[in-house]
């Protein structure tokens, strides 16, 4: 796995996303690597991410976002043998880019919990 860690979108990625049409359905593919060490509360990244999802669920519901897949990678069939697998993969469906952007910018959206929970992540836009 890459030694660099990514938790927030780059300005370039935001510009690319902003340039896409607002009204087309999309899926966001989430690769998640949890913090192993406990935070000040004594919770691991996996526990904090579960809390993030519980707090984020009402925001998902407001924009009719749906979790269409959630799973734990177990065997890498194609790729280098020395690649470390992600802890979890999540695919979320949104009716539009506008809905996705509205959700993540809503007041109270728990992005801070996501950041505390994760050591590394990838968020990939899929048509």
Backbone atoms as SQL, in Angstrom:
CREATE TABLE atoms (id INTEGER PRIMARY KEY, chain TEXT, resi INTEGER, resn TEXT, atom TEXT, x REAL, y REAL, z REAL);
INSERT INTO atoms VALUES
  (1, 'A', 1, 'UNK', 'N', 0.842, -1.173, 0.000),
  (2, 'A', 1, 'UNK', 'CA', 0.000, 0.000, 0.000),
  (3, 'A', 1, 'UNK', 'C', 0.893, 1.243, 0.000),
  (4, 'A', 2, 'UNK', 'N', 0.463, 2.267, -0.678),
  (5, 'A', 2, 'UNK', 'CA', 1.185, 3.523, -0.769),
  (6, 'A', 2, 'UNK', 'C', 1.446, 4.073, 0.637),
  (7, 'A', 3, 'UNK', 'N', 2.637, 4.636, 0.833),
  (8, 'A', 3, 'UNK', 'CA', 2.980, 5.170, 2.155),
  (9, 'A', 3, 'UNK', 'C', 2.339, 6.537, 2.409),
  (10, 'A', 4, 'UNK', 'N', 1.873, 7.203, 1.356),
  (11, 'A', 4, 'UNK', 'CA', 1.161, 8.460, 1.548),
  (12, 'A', 4, 'UNK', 'C', -0.258, 8.148, 2.008),
  (13, 'A', 5, 'UNK', 'N', -0.821, 9.070, 2.777),
  (14, 'A', 5, 'UNK', 'CA', -2.165, 8.868, 3.302),
  (15, 'A', 5, 'UNK', 'C', -3.075, 9.980, 2.791),
  (16, 'A', 6, 'UNK', 'N', -4.281, 9.604, 2.435),
  (17, 'A', 6, 'UNK', 'CA', -5.237, 10.544, 1.867),
  (18, 'A', 6, 'UNK', 'C', -6.554, 10.459, 2.624),
  (19, 'A', 7, 'UNK', 'N', -6.984, 11.593, 3.166),
  (20, 'A', 7, 'UNK', 'CA', -8.253, 11.638, 3.890),
  (21, 'A', 7, 'UNK', 'C', -9.200, 12.694, 3.329),
  (22, 'A', 8, 'UNK', 'N', -8.660, 13.700, 2.663),
  (23, 'A', 8, 'UNK', 'CA', -9.470, 14.801, 2.147),
  (24, 'A', 8, 'UNK', 'C', -9.236, 14.970, 0.650),
  (25, 'A', 9, 'UNK', 'N', -10.245, 15.458, -0.072),
  (26, 'A', 9, 'UNK', 'CA', -10.075, 15.652, -1.516),
  (27, 'A', 9, 'UNK', 'C', -9.097, 16.782, -1.812),
  (28, 'A', 10, 'UNK', 'N', -8.393, 16.643, -2.918),
  (29, 'A', 10, 'UNK', 'CA', -7.489, 17.704, -3.356),
  (30, 'A', 10, 'UNK', 'C', -8.311, 18.790, -4.051),
  (31, 'A', 11, 'UNK', 'N', -7.801, 20.019, -4.097),
  (32, 'A', 11, 'UNK', 'CA', -8.515, 21.080, -4.827),
  (33, 'A', 11, 'UNK', 'C', -8.736, 20.706, -6.297),
  (34, 'A', 12, 'UNK', 'N', -7.770, 20.016, -6.896),
  (35, 'A', 12, 'UNK', 'CA', -7.904, 19.600, -8.298),
  (36, 'A', 12, 'UNK', 'C', -9.061, 18.617, -8.473),
  (37, 'A', 13, 'UNK', 'N', -9.181, 17.677, -7.545),
  (38, 'A', 13, 'UNK', 'CA', -10.268, 16.694, -7.627),
  (39, 'A', 13, 'UNK', 'C', -11.625, 17.376, -7.468),
  (40, 'A', 14, 'UNK', 'N', -11.709, 18.353, -6.583),
  (41, 'A', 14, 'UNK', 'CA', -12.962, 19.094, -6.394),
  (42, 'A', 14, 'UNK', 'C', -13.319, 19.837, -7.680),
  (43, 'A', 15, 'UNK', 'N', -12.326, 20.442, -8.340),
  (44, 'A', 15, 'UNK', 'CA', -12.575, 21.141, -9.605),
  (45, 'A', 15, 'UNK', 'C', -13.065, 20.175, -10.679),
  (46, 'A', 16, 'UNK', 'N', -12.441, 18.996, -10.757),
  (47, 'A', 16, 'UNK', 'CA', -12.869, 18.001, -11.745),
  (48, 'A', 16, 'UNK', 'C', -14.301, 17.554, -11.476),
  (49, 'A', 17, 'UNK', 'N', -14.619, 17.321, -10.226),
  (50, 'A', 17, 'UNK', 'CA', -15.970, 16.903, -9.859),
  (51, 'A', 17, 'UNK', 'C', -16.972, 18.019, -10.149),
  (52, 'A', 18, 'UNK', 'N', -16.597, 19.252, -9.848),
  (53, 'A', 18, 'UNK', 'CA', -17.486, 20.393, -10.075),
  (54, 'A', 18, 'UNK', 'C', -17.810, 20.569, -11.557),
  (55, 'A', 19, 'UNK', 'N', -16.893, 20.182, -12.435),
  (56, 'A', 19, 'UNK', 'CA', -17.092, 20.342, -13.875),
  (57, 'A', 19, 'UNK', 'C', -18.063, 19.316, -14.464),
  (58, 'A', 20, 'UNK', 'N', -18.383, 18.281, -13.725),
  (59, 'A', 20, 'UNK', 'CA', -19.290, 17.238, -14.223),
  (60, 'A', 20, 'UNK', 'C', -20.745, 17.699, -14.135),
  (61, 'A', 21, 'UNK', 'N', -21.618, 17.125, -14.980),
  (62, 'A', 21, 'UNK', 'CA', -23.044, 17.493, -14.917),
  (63, 'A', 21, 'UNK', 'C', -23.630, 17.229, -13.528),
  (64, 'A', 22, 'UNK', 'N', -24.573, 18.081, -13.131),
  (65, 'A', 22, 'UNK', 'CA', -25.182, 17.980, -11.800),
  (66, 'A', 22, 'UNK', 'C', -26.227, 16.885, -11.671),
  (67, 'A', 23, 'UNK', 'N', -26.826, 16.471, -12.786),
  (68, 'A', 23, 'UNK', 'CA', -28.049, 15.679, -12.708),
  (69, 'A', 23, 'UNK', 'C', -27.902, 14.204, -13.071),
  (70, 'A', 24, 'UNK', 'N', -26.693, 13.691, -13.170),
  (71, 'A', 24, 'UNK', 'CA', -26.504, 12.285, -13.526),
  (72, 'A', 24, 'UNK', 'C', -26.254, 11.437, -12.283),
  (73, 'A', 25, 'UNK', 'N', -26.848, 10.237, -12.227),
  (74, 'A', 25, 'UNK', 'CA', -26.590, 9.336, -11.095),
  (75, 'A', 25, 'UNK', 'C', -25.109, 8.964, -11.022),
  (76, 'A', 26, 'UNK', 'N', -24.646, 8.677, -9.827),
  (77, 'A', 26, 'UNK', 'CA', -23.247, 8.296, -9.662),
  (78, 'A', 26, 'UNK', 'C', -23.094, 7.362, -8.478),
  (79, 'A', 27, 'UNK', 'N', -21.972, 6.688, -8.467),
  (80, 'A', 27, 'UNK', 'CA', -21.580, 5.849, -7.333),
  (81, 'A', 27, 'UNK', 'C', -20.236, 6.359, -6.832),
  (82, 'A', 28, 'UNK', 'N', -20.066, 6.338, -5.534),
  (83, 'A', 28, 'UNK', 'CA', -18.781, 6.664, -4.936),
  (84, 'A', 28, 'UNK', 'C', -18.227, 5.386, -4.325),
  (85, 'A', 29, 'UNK', 'N', -17.036, 5.025, -4.784),
  (86, 'A', 29, 'UNK', 'CA', -16.341, 3.834, -4.310),
  (87, 'A', 29, 'UNK', 'C', -15.374, 4.283, -3.221),
  (88, 'A', 30, 'UNK', 'N', -15.549, 3.759, -2.021),
  (89, 'A', 30, 'UNK', 'CA', -14.742, 4.133, -0.854),
  (90, 'A', 30, 'UNK', 'C', -13.817, 2.988, -0.466),
  (91, 'A', 31, 'UNK', 'N', -12.519, 3.234, -0.481),
  (92, 'A', 31, 'UNK', 'CA', -11.540, 2.288, 0.062),
  (93, 'A', 31, 'UNK', 'C', -11.143, 2.832, 1.431),
  (94, 'A', 32, 'UNK', 'N', -11.252, 2.007, 2.457),
  (95, 'A', 32, 'UNK', 'CA', -11.053, 2.477, 3.829),
  (96, 'A', 32, 'UNK', 'C', -9.955, 1.697, 4.535),
  (97, 'A', 33, 'UNK', 'N', -9.037, 2.423, 5.172),
  (98, 'A', 33, 'UNK', 'CA', -8.001, 1.835, 6.031),
  (99, 'A', 33, 'UNK', 'C', -8.143, 2.534, 7.378),
  (100, 'A', 34, 'UNK', 'N', -8.522, 1.755, 8.394),
  (101, 'A', 34, 'UNK', 'CA', -8.808, 2.323, 9.713),
  (102, 'A', 34, 'UNK', 'C', -7.539, 2.578, 10.516),
  (103, 'A', 35, 'UNK', 'N', -7.612, 3.592, 11.373),
  (104, 'A', 35, 'UNK', 'CA', -6.563, 3.794, 12.363),
  (105, 'A', 35, 'UNK', 'C', -6.595, 2.615, 13.327),
  (106, 'A', 36, 'UNK', 'N', -5.458, 2.012, 13.550),
  (107, 'A', 36, 'UNK', 'CA', -5.393, 0.881, 14.479),
  (108, 'A', 36, 'UNK', 'C', -5.313, 1.357, 15.917),
  (109, 'A', 37, 'UNK', 'N', -4.603, 2.450, 16.108),
  (110, 'A', 37, 'UNK', 'CA', -4.423, 2.960, 17.465),
  (111, 'A', 37, 'UNK', 'C', -5.693, 3.642, 17.944),
  (112, 'A', 38, 'UNK', 'N', -5.904, 3.563, 19.219),
  (113, 'A', 38, 'UNK', 'CA', -7.078, 4.182, 19.811),
  (114, 'A', 38, 'UNK', 'C', -6.856, 5.681, 19.952),
  (115, 'A', 39, 'UNK', 'N', -7.921, 6.433, 19.821),
  (116, 'A', 39, 'UNK', 'CA', -7.829, 7.872, 20.032),
  (117, 'A', 39, 'UNK', 'C', -7.947, 8.172, 21.529),
  (118, 'A', 40, 'UNK', 'N', -8.093, 9.441, 21.868),
  (119, 'A', 40, 'UNK', 'CA', -8.183, 9.847, 23.278),
  (120, 'A', 40, 'UNK', 'C', -9.352, 9.190, 24.010),
  (121, 'A', 41, 'UNK', 'N', -10.377, 8.826, 23.252),
  (122, 'A', 41, 'UNK', 'CA', -11.549, 8.202, 23.875),
  (123, 'A', 41, 'UNK', 'C', -11.345, 6.714, 24.120),
  (124, 'A', 42, 'UNK', 'N', -10.238, 6.151, 23.602),
  (125, 'A', 42, 'UNK', 'CA', -9.984, 4.725, 23.750),
  (126, 'A', 42, 'UNK', 'C', -10.632, 3.882, 22.670),
  (127, 'A', 43, 'UNK', 'N', -11.116, 4.533, 21.603),
  (128, 'A', 43, 'UNK', 'CA', -11.790, 3.821, 20.518),
  (129, 'A', 43, 'UNK', 'C', -10.858, 3.636, 19.327),
  (130, 'A', 44, 'UNK', 'N', -10.993, 2.505, 18.669),
  (131, 'A', 44, 'UNK', 'CA', -10.215, 2.249, 17.453),
  (132, 'A', 44, 'UNK', 'C', -10.885, 2.944, 16.268),
  (133, 'A', 45, 'UNK', 'N', -10.156, 3.017, 15.161),
  (134, 'A', 45, 'UNK', 'CA', -10.704, 3.602, 13.943),
  (135, 'A', 45, 'UNK', 'C', -11.945, 2.883, 13.451),
  (136, 'A', 46, 'UNK', 'N', -11.958, 1.570, 13.556),
  (137, 'A', 46, 'UNK', 'CA', -13.131, 0.800, 13.106),
  (138, 'A', 46, 'UNK', 'C', -14.381, 1.199, 13.908),
  (139, 'A', 47, 'UNK', 'N', -14.221, 1.356, 15.223),
  (140, 'A', 47, 'UNK', 'CA', -15.346, 1.761, 16.077),
  (141, 'A', 47, 'UNK', 'C', -15.774, 3.187, 15.735),
  (142, 'A', 48, 'UNK', 'N', -14.802, 4.085, 15.554),
  (143, 'A', 48, 'UNK', 'CA', -15.124, 5.469, 15.213),
  (144, 'A', 48, 'UNK', 'C', -15.820, 5.562, 13.860),
  (145, 'A', 49, 'UNK', 'N', -15.420, 4.719, 12.903),
  (146, 'A', 49, 'UNK', 'CA', -16.064, 4.756, 11.590),
  (147, 'A', 49, 'UNK', 'C', -17.514, 4.287, 11.696),
  (148, 'A', 50, 'UNK', 'N', -17.753, 3.301, 12.529),
  (149, 'A', 50, 'UNK', 'CA', -19.129, 2.843, 12.760),
  (150, 'A', 50, 'UNK', 'C', -19.964, 3.994, 13.333),
  (151, 'A', 51, 'UNK', 'N', -19.385, 4.749, 14.259),
  (152, 'A', 51, 'UNK', 'CA', -20.077, 5.911, 14.824),
  (153, 'A', 51, 'UNK', 'C', -20.313, 6.971, 13.751),
  (154, 'A', 52, 'UNK', 'N', -19.302, 7.183, 12.892),
  (155, 'A', 52, 'UNK', 'CA', -19.453, 8.129, 11.779),
  (156, 'A', 52, 'UNK', 'C', -20.644, 7.724, 10.911),
  (157, 'A', 53, 'UNK', 'N', -20.718, 6.444, 10.545),
  (158, 'A', 53, 'UNK', 'CA', -21.805, 5.978, 9.683),
  (159, 'A', 53, 'UNK', 'C', -23.165, 6.158, 10.362),
  (160, 'A', 54, 'UNK', 'N', -23.232, 5.906, 11.666),
  (161, 'A', 54, 'UNK', 'CA', -24.502, 6.094, 12.385),
  (162, 'A', 54, 'UNK', 'C', -24.924, 7.561, 12.365),
  (163, 'A', 55, 'UNK', 'N', -23.947, 8.455, 12.545),
  (164, 'A', 55, 'UNK', 'CA', -24.263, 9.885, 12.535),
  (165, 'A', 55, 'UNK', 'C', -24.501, 10.404, 11.126),
  (166, 'A', 56, 'UNK', 'N', -23.858, 9.787, 10.124),
  (167, 'A', 56, 'UNK', 'CA', -24.007, 10.231, 8.738),
  (168, 'A', 56, 'UNK', 'C', -25.292, 9.724, 8.097),
  (169, 'A', 57, 'UNK', 'N', -25.849, 8.645, 8.611),
  (170, 'A', 57, 'UNK', 'CA', -27.031, 8.030, 8.000),
  (171, 'A', 57, 'UNK', 'C', -28.186, 9.009, 7.775),
  (172, 'A', 58, 'UNK', 'N', -28.528, 9.878, 8.718),
  (173, 'A', 58, 'UNK', 'CA', -29.607, 10.836, 8.445),
  (174, 'A', 58, 'UNK', 'C', -29.290, 11.763, 7.266),
  (175, 'A', 59, 'UNK', 'N', -28.012, 12.078, 7.062),
  (176, 'A', 59, 'UNK', 'CA', -27.616, 12.917, 5.936),
  (177, 'A', 59, 'UNK', 'C', -27.763, 12.140, 4.628),
  (178, 'A', 60, 'UNK', 'N', -27.396, 10.863, 4.645),
  (179, 'A', 60, 'UNK', 'CA', -27.597, 9.992, 3.485),
  (180, 'A', 60, 'UNK', 'C', -29.084, 9.973, 3.120),
  (181, 'A', 61, 'UNK', 'N', -29.931, 9.826, 4.141),
  (182, 'A', 61, 'UNK', 'CA', -31.376, 9.737, 3.909),
  (183, 'A', 61, 'UNK', 'C', -31.937, 11.030, 3.331),
  (184, 'A', 62, 'UNK', 'N', -31.403, 12.181, 3.759),
  (185, 'A', 62, 'UNK', 'CA', -31.890, 13.472, 3.252),
  (186, 'A', 62, 'UNK', 'C', -31.698, 13.607, 1.751),
  (187, 'A', 63, 'UNK', 'N', -30.648, 12.988, 1.201),
  (188, 'A', 63, 'UNK', 'CA', -30.384, 13.084, -0.242),
  (189, 'A', 63, 'UNK', 'C', -30.690, 11.768, -0.959),
  (190, 'A', 64, 'UNK', 'N', -31.350, 10.853, -0.267),
  (191, 'A', 64, 'UNK', 'CA', -31.701, 9.540, -0.831),
  (192, 'A', 64, 'UNK', 'C', -30.491, 8.746, -1.315),
  (193, 'A', 65, 'UNK', 'N', -29.360, 8.897, -0.640),
  (194, 'A', 65, 'UNK', 'CA', -28.172, 8.094, -0.959),
  (195, 'A', 65, 'UNK', 'C', -28.375, 6.690, -0.400),
  (196, 'A', 66, 'UNK', 'N', -27.849, 5.713, -1.108),
  (197, 'A', 66, 'UNK', 'CA', -28.007, 4.312, -0.696),
  (198, 'A', 66, 'UNK', 'C', -26.653, 3.613, -0.668),
  (199, 'A', 67, 'UNK', 'N', -26.393, 2.887, 0.403),
  (200, 'A', 67, 'UNK', 'CA', -25.207, 2.034, 0.449),
  (201, 'A', 67, 'UNK', 'C', -25.566, 0.778, -0.333),
  (202, 'A', 68, 'UNK', 'N', -24.890, 0.582, -1.475),
  (203, 'A', 68, 'UNK', 'CA', -25.225, -0.562, -2.328),
  (204, 'A', 68, 'UNK', 'C', -24.291, -1.746, -2.101),
  (205, 'A', 69, 'UNK', 'N', -23.152, -1.493, -1.474),
  (206, 'A', 69, 'UNK', 'CA', -22.238, -2.587, -1.143),
  (207, 'A', 69, 'UNK', 'C', -21.350, -2.151, 0.002),
  (208, 'A', 70, 'UNK', 'N', -21.120, -3.087, 0.921),
  (209, 'A', 70, 'UNK', 'CA', -20.169, -2.891, 2.018),
  (210, 'A', 70, 'UNK', 'C', -19.529, -4.246, 2.257),
  (211, 'A', 71, 'UNK', 'N', -18.201, -4.300, 2.194),
  (212, 'A', 71, 'UNK', 'CA', -17.545, -5.581, 2.383),
  (213, 'A', 71, 'UNK', 'C', -16.106, -5.438, 2.837),
  (214, 'A', 72, 'UNK', 'N', -15.572, -6.554, 3.300),
  (215, 'A', 72, 'UNK', 'CA', -14.191, -6.615, 3.780),
  (216, 'A', 72, 'UNK', 'C', -13.382, -7.435, 2.782),
  (217, 'A', 73, 'UNK', 'N', -12.381, -6.819, 2.129),
  (218, 'A', 73, 'UNK', 'CA', -11.547, -7.569, 1.193),
  (219, 'A', 73, 'UNK', 'C', -10.825, -8.707, 1.912),
  (220, 'A', 74, 'UNK', 'N', -10.746, -9.863, 1.254),
  (221, 'A', 74, 'UNK', 'CA', -10.105, -10.999, 1.919),
  (222, 'A', 74, 'UNK', 'C', -8.975, -11.625, 1.110),
  (223, 'A', 75, 'UNK', 'N', -9.087, -11.665, -0.208),
  (224, 'A', 75, 'UNK', 'CA', -8.031, -12.256, -1.033),
  (225, 'A', 75, 'UNK', 'C', -7.833, -11.381, -2.263),
  (226, 'A', 76, 'UNK', 'N', -6.606, -10.991, -2.519),
  (227, 'A', 76, 'UNK', 'CA', -6.301, -10.258, -3.743),
  (228, 'A', 76, 'UNK', 'C', -5.996, -11.276, -4.832),
  (229, 'A', 77, 'UNK', 'N', -6.887, -11.398, -5.790),
  (230, 'A', 77, 'UNK', 'CA', -6.766, -12.395, -6.848),
  (231, 'A', 77, 'UNK', 'C', -5.827, -11.918, -7.952),
  (232, 'A', 78, 'UNK', 'N', -5.875, -10.624, -8.279),
  (233, 'A', 78, 'UNK', 'CA', -4.982, -10.043, -9.279),
  (234, 'A', 78, 'UNK', 'C', -4.255, -8.880, -8.628),
  (235, 'A', 79, 'UNK', 'N', -2.945, -8.868, -8.740),
  (236, 'A', 79, 'UNK', 'CA', -2.147, -7.785, -8.175),
  (237, 'A', 79, 'UNK', 'C', -0.956, -8.336, -7.429),
  (238, 'A', 80, 'UNK', 'N', -0.064, -7.441, -7.019),
  (239, 'A', 80, 'UNK', 'CA', 1.135, -7.880, -6.305),
  (240, 'A', 80, 'UNK', 'C', 0.793, -8.610, -5.008),
  (241, 'A', 81, 'UNK', 'N', 1.535, -9.654, -4.719),
  (242, 'A', 81, 'UNK', 'CA', 1.306, -10.432, -3.494),
  (243, 'A', 81, 'UNK', 'C', 1.588, -9.639, -2.226),
  (244, 'A', 82, 'UNK', 'N', 2.423, -8.619, -2.337),
  (245, 'A', 82, 'UNK', 'CA', 2.814, -7.872, -1.142),
  (246, 'A', 82, 'UNK', 'C', 1.895, -6.684, -0.856),
  (247, 'A', 83, 'UNK', 'N', 0.859, -6.485, -1.678),
  (248, 'A', 83, 'UNK', 'CA', -0.074, -5.389, -1.420),
  (249, 'A', 83, 'UNK', 'C', -0.905, -5.679, -0.175),
  (250, 'A', 84, 'UNK', 'N', -0.969, -4.705, 0.697),
  (251, 'A', 84, 'UNK', 'CA', -1.818, -4.811, 1.884),
  (252, 'A', 84, 'UNK', 'C', -3.256, -4.507, 1.464),
  (253, 'A', 85, 'UNK', 'N', -4.191, -5.313, 1.893),
  (254, 'A', 85, 'UNK', 'CA', -5.587, -5.097, 1.533),
  (255, 'A', 85, 'UNK', 'C', -6.188, -3.956, 2.351),
  (256, 'A', 86, 'UNK', 'N', -7.189, -3.310, 1.778),
  (257, 'A', 86, 'UNK', 'CA', -7.937, -2.296, 2.507),
  (258, 'A', 86, 'UNK', 'C', -8.768, -2.985, 3.580),
  (259, 'A', 87, 'UNK', 'N', -9.102, -2.252, 4.636),
  (260, 'A', 87, 'UNK', 'CA', -9.893, -2.828, 5.724),
  (261, 'A', 87, 'UNK', 'C', -11.352, -3.032, 5.324),
  (262, 'A', 88, 'UNK', 'N', -11.859, -2.127, 4.504),
  (263, 'A', 88, 'UNK', 'CA', -13.260, -2.227, 4.096),
  (264, 'A', 88, 'UNK', 'C', -13.455, -1.446, 2.798),
  (265, 'A', 89, 'UNK', 'N', -14.449, -1.871, 2.024),
  (266, 'A', 89, 'UNK', 'CA', -14.822, -1.177, 0.797),
  (267, 'A', 89, 'UNK', 'C', -16.312, -0.890, 0.882),
  (268, 'A', 90, 'UNK', 'N', -16.675, 0.296, 0.453),
  (269, 'A', 90, 'UNK', 'CA', -18.053, 0.745, 0.538),
  (270, 'A', 90, 'UNK', 'C', -18.414, 1.405, -0.787),
  (271, 'A', 91, 'UNK', 'N', -19.576, 1.080, -1.342),
  (272, 'A', 91, 'UNK', 'CA', -20.067, 1.748, -2.546),
  (273, 'A', 91, 'UNK', 'C', -21.386, 2.420, -2.188),
  (274, 'A', 92, 'UNK', 'N', -21.446, 3.732, -2.447),
  (275, 'A', 92, 'UNK', 'CA', -22.645, 4.511, -2.141),
  (276, 'A', 92, 'UNK', 'C', -23.187, 5.096, -3.438),
  (277, 'A', 93, 'UNK', 'N', -24.487, 4.954, -3.638),
  (278, 'A', 93, 'UNK', 'CA', -25.168, 5.454, -4.829),
  (279, 'A', 93, 'UNK', 'C', -25.863, 6.774, -4.502),
  (280, 'A', 94, 'UNK', 'N', -25.685, 7.755, -5.388),
  (281, 'A', 94, 'UNK', 'CA', -26.333, 9.063, -5.256),
  (282, 'A', 94, 'UNK', 'C', -27.115, 9.346, -6.532),
  (283, 'A', 95, 'UNK', 'N', -28.228, 10.042, -6.414),
  (284, 'A', 95, 'UNK', 'CA', -29.030, 10.392, -7.586),
  (285, 'A', 95, 'UNK', 'C', -28.289, 11.372, -8.487),
  (286, 'A', 96, 'UNK', 'N', -27.410, 12.182, -7.881),
  (287, 'A', 96, 'UNK', 'CA', -26.673, 13.176, -8.669),
  (288, 'A', 96, 'UNK', 'C', -25.461, 13.686, -7.891),
  (289, 'A', 97, 'UNK', 'N', -24.571, 14.310, -8.636),
  (290, 'A', 97, 'UNK', 'CA', -23.411, 14.958, -8.017),
  (291, 'A', 97, 'UNK', 'C', -23.883, 16.061, -7.075),
  (292, 'A', 98, 'UNK', 'N', -24.927, 16.756, -7.486),
  (293, 'A', 98, 'UNK', 'CA', -25.484, 17.829, -6.660),
  (294, 'A', 98, 'UNK', 'C', -25.893, 17.297, -5.285),
  (295, 'A', 99, 'UNK', 'N', -26.508, 16.115, -5.255),
  (296, 'A', 99, 'UNK', 'CA', -26.914, 15.516, -3.978),
  (297, 'A', 99, 'UNK', 'C', -25.704, 15.151, -3.124),
  (298, 'A', 100, 'UNK', 'N', -24.676, 14.580, -3.757),
  (299, 'A', 100, 'UNK', 'CA', -23.458, 14.222, -3.021),
  (300, 'A', 100, 'UNK', 'C', -22.833, 15.466, -2.394),
  (301, 'A', 101, 'UNK', 'N', -22.654, 16.513, -3.206),
  (302, 'A', 101, 'UNK', 'CA', -22.025, 17.735, -2.700),
  (303, 'A', 101, 'UNK', 'C', -22.892, 18.406, -1.633),
  (304, 'A', 102, 'UNK', 'N', -24.204, 18.360, -1.813),
  (305, 'A', 102, 'UNK', 'CA', -25.101, 18.933, -0.798),
  (306, 'A', 102, 'UNK', 'C', -24.936, 18.201, 0.527),
  (307, 'A', 103, 'UNK', 'N', -24.857, 16.879, 0.453),
  (308, 'A', 103, 'UNK', 'CA', -24.748, 16.085, 1.681),
  (309, 'A', 103, 'UNK', 'C', -23.467, 16.411, 2.449),
  (310, 'A', 104, 'UNK', 'N', -22.336, 16.385, 1.762),
  (311, 'A', 104, 'UNK', 'CA', -21.062, 16.555, 2.479),
  (312, 'A', 104, 'UNK', 'C', -20.826, 17.988, 2.943),
  (313, 'A', 105, 'UNK', 'N', -21.662, 18.924, 2.475),
  (314, 'A', 105, 'UNK', 'CA', -21.513, 20.311, 2.925),
  (315, 'A', 105, 'UNK', 'C', -22.642, 20.747, 3.863),
  (316, 'A', 106, 'UNK', 'N', -23.543, 19.821, 4.208),
  (317, 'A', 106, 'UNK', 'CA', -24.628, 20.160, 5.144),
  (318, 'A', 106, 'UNK', 'C', -24.066, 20.472, 6.527),
  (319, 'A', 107, 'UNK', 'N', -24.706, 21.433, 7.178),
  (320, 'A', 107, 'UNK', 'CA', -24.313, 21.762, 8.546),
  (321, 'A', 107, 'UNK', 'C', -24.513, 20.532, 9.427),
  (322, 'A', 108, 'UNK', 'N', -23.496, 20.215, 10.211),
  (323, 'A', 108, 'UNK', 'CA', -23.572, 19.080, 11.118),
  (324, 'A', 108, 'UNK', 'C', -23.093, 17.761, 10.545),
  (325, 'A', 109, 'UNK', 'N', -22.772, 17.727, 9.233),
  (326, 'A', 109, 'UNK', 'CA', -22.282, 16.476, 8.646),
  (327, 'A', 109, 'UNK', 'C', -21.004, 16.057, 9.387),
  (328, 'A', 110, 'UNK', 'N', -20.908, 14.798, 9.849),
  (329, 'A', 110, 'UNK', 'CA', -19.826, 14.380, 10.757),
  (330, 'A', 110, 'UNK', 'C', -18.496, 14.013, 10.078),
  (331, 'A', 111, 'UNK', 'N', -18.011, 14.871, 9.196),
  (332, 'A', 111, 'UNK', 'CA', -16.747, 14.595, 8.499),
  (333, 'A', 111, 'UNK', 'C', -15.592, 14.420, 9.484),
  (334, 'A', 112, 'UNK', 'N', -15.652, 15.104, 10.619),
  (335, 'A', 112, 'UNK', 'CA', -14.578, 15.004, 11.613),
  (336, 'A', 112, 'UNK', 'C', -14.429, 13.575, 12.137),
  (337, 'A', 113, 'UNK', 'N', -15.545, 12.853, 12.277),
  (338, 'A', 113, 'UNK', 'CA', -15.469, 11.462, 12.743),
  (339, 'A', 113, 'UNK', 'C', -14.814, 10.572, 11.696),
  (340, 'A', 114, 'UNK', 'N', -15.131, 10.819, 10.434),
  (341, 'A', 114, 'UNK', 'CA', -14.513, 10.047, 9.352),
  (342, 'A', 114, 'UNK', 'C', -13.000, 10.250, 9.381),
  (343, 'A', 115, 'UNK', 'N', -12.579, 11.501, 9.508),
  (344, 'A', 115, 'UNK', 'CA', -11.142, 11.804, 9.532),
  (345, 'A', 115, 'UNK', 'C', -10.438, 11.166, 10.724),
  (346, 'A', 116, 'UNK', 'N', -11.086, 11.162, 11.879),
  (347, 'A', 116, 'UNK', 'CA', -10.485, 10.540, 13.070),
  (348, 'A', 116, 'UNK', 'C', -10.386, 9.027, 12.927),
  (349, 'A', 117, 'UNK', 'N', -11.348, 8.430, 12.239),
  (350, 'A', 117, 'UNK', 'CA', -11.420, 6.974, 12.127),
  (351, 'A', 117, 'UNK', 'C', -10.401, 6.395, 11.157),
  (352, 'A', 118, 'UNK', 'N', -10.062, 7.162, 10.123),
  (353, 'A', 118, 'UNK', 'CA', -9.280, 6.603, 9.025),
  (354, 'A', 118, 'UNK', 'C', -7.809, 6.978, 9.068),
  (355, 'A', 119, 'UNK', 'N', -6.994, 6.006, 8.722),
  (356, 'A', 119, 'UNK', 'CA', -5.563, 6.213, 8.525),
  (357, 'A', 119, 'UNK', 'C', -5.314, 6.609, 7.073),
  (358, 'A', 120, 'UNK', 'N', -6.115, 6.048, 6.161),
  (359, 'A', 120, 'UNK', 'CA', -5.963, 6.283, 4.730),
  (360, 'A', 120, 'UNK', 'C', -7.284, 5.956, 4.050),
  (361, 'A', 121, 'UNK', 'N', -7.513, 6.559, 2.898),
  (362, 'A', 121, 'UNK', 'CA', -8.744, 6.271, 2.163),
  (363, 'A', 121, 'UNK', 'C', -8.586, 6.655, 0.704),
  (364, 'A', 122, 'UNK', 'N', -9.508, 6.160, -0.097),
  (365, 'A', 122, 'UNK', 'CA', -9.661, 6.581, -1.479),
  (366, 'A', 122, 'UNK', 'C', -11.157, 6.742, -1.694),
  (367, 'A', 123, 'UNK', 'N', -11.527, 7.788, -2.395),
  (368, 'A', 123, 'UNK', 'CA', -12.917, 8.018, -2.759),
  (369, 'A', 123, 'UNK', 'C', -12.928, 8.216, -4.266),
  (370, 'A', 124, 'UNK', 'N', -13.562, 7.293, -4.976),
  (371, 'A', 124, 'UNK', 'CA', -13.490, 7.273, -6.432),
  (372, 'A', 124, 'UNK', 'C', -14.882, 7.460, -7.015),
  (373, 'A', 125, 'UNK', 'N', -15.024, 8.484, -7.848),
  (374, 'A', 125, 'UNK', 'CA', -16.267, 8.767, -8.554),
  (375, 'A', 125, 'UNK', 'C', -16.434, 7.756, -9.681),
  (376, 'A', 126, 'UNK', 'N', -17.612, 7.151, -9.772),
  (377, 'A', 126, 'UNK', 'CA', -17.905, 6.180, -10.837),
  (378, 'A', 126, 'UNK', 'C', -19.236, 6.547, -11.486),
  (379, 'A', 127, 'UNK', 'N', -19.259, 6.530, -12.820),
  (380, 'A', 127, 'UNK', 'CA', -20.505, 6.798, -13.559),
  (381, 'A', 127, 'UNK', 'C', -21.336, 5.545, -13.611);
